[in-house]
């Protein structure tokens, strides 16, 4: 299907997905596979190159992850990163030792060879190191390409075999020119062409959907988020009226959110959309519940029930469309290291495919979130969906600490509206990963209009992040914080205090529940 493919053999690195994304950014299709994939399987896929990821293990330790040695005999160019480099050294007869002082963080890299992966790069650059082992003896036929003050063999190569290794991590932003190093491997070493294009993906996705569905019917749970929205539009373009979308308003959405979904998909995209107002049903189920995990389970289970009830009324439905992304696929690879990925069937509607015996349509399962956003833009989806900050599946229920009821939902909705309005007005919305309000389960004394008040406290949470895995609290300008606080206290009845959360992740999480 793809002209050029790069496979990333995953040895447990926290950066494996980042490697795949960097390759995609170079407009070459990449796929992450288990480290123990066989040489015959790789030969069948016929990739243009292989990247061996880093990993937490030591190649000298008993039971450390290895790879099929026959892979090196396939003649496919290889780039080993950190642990991957050490595996290469071990296989070709070099030596790997444990260092007394673990090298972690930024280091200055000095280039000894300016060809191949280091073509058109300066003589020295900053790189990111994270290793406890190092290559102490060069394998026969290999030459040193770069070194640091602490690591004499920071990069090596056997150019006759097209096998390269780097001890540092070119995939992280802390390594200057890391993208150039990866691009040099893709284009100069592997001979790849920049053929991974979003427009061609859309055409291929529509073709695959048509071939799979034919005259069948597809049901899709639409939430208004970018994943389900792109999935719905792609499937709709492929099969038209044979797609039935179901939008469940659980009463836990932000102000006017349900109306926006109806307007965009029913009116603008002319989709066959059924909107189910189940707000009373969800609130009744949540009555008296304060435990966050119990809230999540109740909301998830209730959504499944409602979706099942509505979907069962549609005749001849054979398929369920889901917005599964590539990270969901990667995380679902079995613990045994099997090369076949187990797709999460609970991405949008937990457990539903199994119960309904529907065949899955997952057009985005090869994409990362940023690529899904690119497709959304190409498909003409509005900015309100394309650039929407992450919003939790359980909605405002987990931003209300304690019991959820209609009055507390009103307070939080109004506070959220102020936060988003002022963050957007200050042109900060696109710079933040998330910005939202949290209603706390406490009341404090205040003074309003010369009278004593005893009202609710709202916490403001704004964070910056690249992927949501780690996050730092945003240094919002004081005047913006002041405006948000003043507006919430003056405009939202029942609130007399606003506090700002300055916790990073870790140790805190982004959401409060």
C-alpha positions, 0 to 999 in steps of 0.5 A: 500500500505504501511505497516506502515503509520504515519499521521501528523495532520497539525495545521498550523505549519511552520514545518509540512513538516519538521516533515514528512521528519524526519519520512521519514528519519526514513524509515517510510512512512508519510503523512500530513493531515488536522487537522480536518480529522475525526476519521472514516477517520483515522480508514480507513487509519489505521496508526501506529501513529499520530503526532499533529503538532505545530501551530501559534494559541492559544488553549485558543483562540476562534475559534482556530483549534481543532481536532475530539475528537474521534481520542483519542479513536481509541487507536492509539499512539499520539505524540503532538508537541507544539500546539499539546501537548497543545491540548492533555492537554486540551482534557484530562482535563489539563490546558493551560495558556498564558505565560508572557514571550514567550519562543523562541529559544534554551533552556536546556531540563532536562529529568525526565524519560529516557524511551519510547521517551527519551530512550538512551538519555543523562540527558539533551540536547538542545531543540528548543522552540517556544511558548506563551502558556504552560501546567500549570496543568497536565491532570489526568493520565499523568506524566512529562517526561522533564522540562526546567528552564522556563517550568516545563512541557516540556514533558508529557505522559499517557503511558497507552494510548500511548499519548505523548507530547513535548512542544519543536520542535524535528523536527528542527536541533536546537534540539539535538537528535531530530531525536532520539526522533522521532525514539523512537516514531516510533519504540518503541511506535508505533512499526513501521518497517523501511519499507519505501525504495526507491527501493520498491517505484520504483517497486510500481510506475512502477506497478501503471503506467502500471496498469493506462496506459495499452496500452495508450500513455503518453506525458511528458514535459521534462525540464532537471530538476530532477523532470521531469527527474525522472518522464520521466524515471519512466514512460519510464521504465513502458511503453517504446515507448508509452511515448512521451517526449517534450523538448522546448528550449526557448532560455533562457537556459544556455550554452549547456543545450539543447544539454545535455538534448538531449544527456541524454534522446534521446541517453542514455535512448533511449526515444522518445524525440521531441526537439522543438527549439522555441528560436526565438519565445520566444525572439520575444515575450519578445522584449521590456518587462522589468517587471519581472512578465510580463516576467514570464507570457509570457514565461509560456503562450508561453510554454503552446501554443507550448506544446499544438501544439506539443502534439495535433499532437500525436495520441491517447494521453490519459495521461500527466506525471508531476513531481509534488512533495509532497510539491506541493500537501500539498500546494494545500490542500483547505483552507476549510481544506478538507482532499482531496488534490487538486493536482496542475495541473500547476506544469510543464505546467500551466493549460495544463491538463484542456485544453487538458483533459488529465488524470494525471500521477504523480508518484512523488506526495508522495515524497520530493525533496531529495527523488526524488534525491535518486530515480534519483540516483537509476535510473542511472541519471547523477550527472548533473541532480541529484545534479543540483542546482535549476534553474528557469522555466523562465530561464535566462530571470529573471536573466537579469534585464530589457529587454532580447535580444540575446546580453544580453543573450550571456553576461549572458551565458558566465558569468554563465559558468565562475561562475559554472566552478569556483564554481565547481573547488573550490568544492563548488557546492554541498555545495551551494543551488544556485550560479549564475550570474545576468546581471544588467541594468546599465553600469559603467566606467572602464579602460582596456588596458589604455583605458576608458570603459563603460560596463555592471555590473554582480552581483554574487549570491551564497547562502546556504539554506536547503529548499530555504524558507530561505537562507543566502549569502555564505561566499565564499573564497576571492580567489574564488571570485577574480578568478570569477571576473577576469575571467568574466571581462577578458573573457566576452566581454561587462563586466567591473565590478563584484559585490557580493550580500550579502543579505539574504532571508528574506528580499531579495529573492534568485533570483533578479526577 
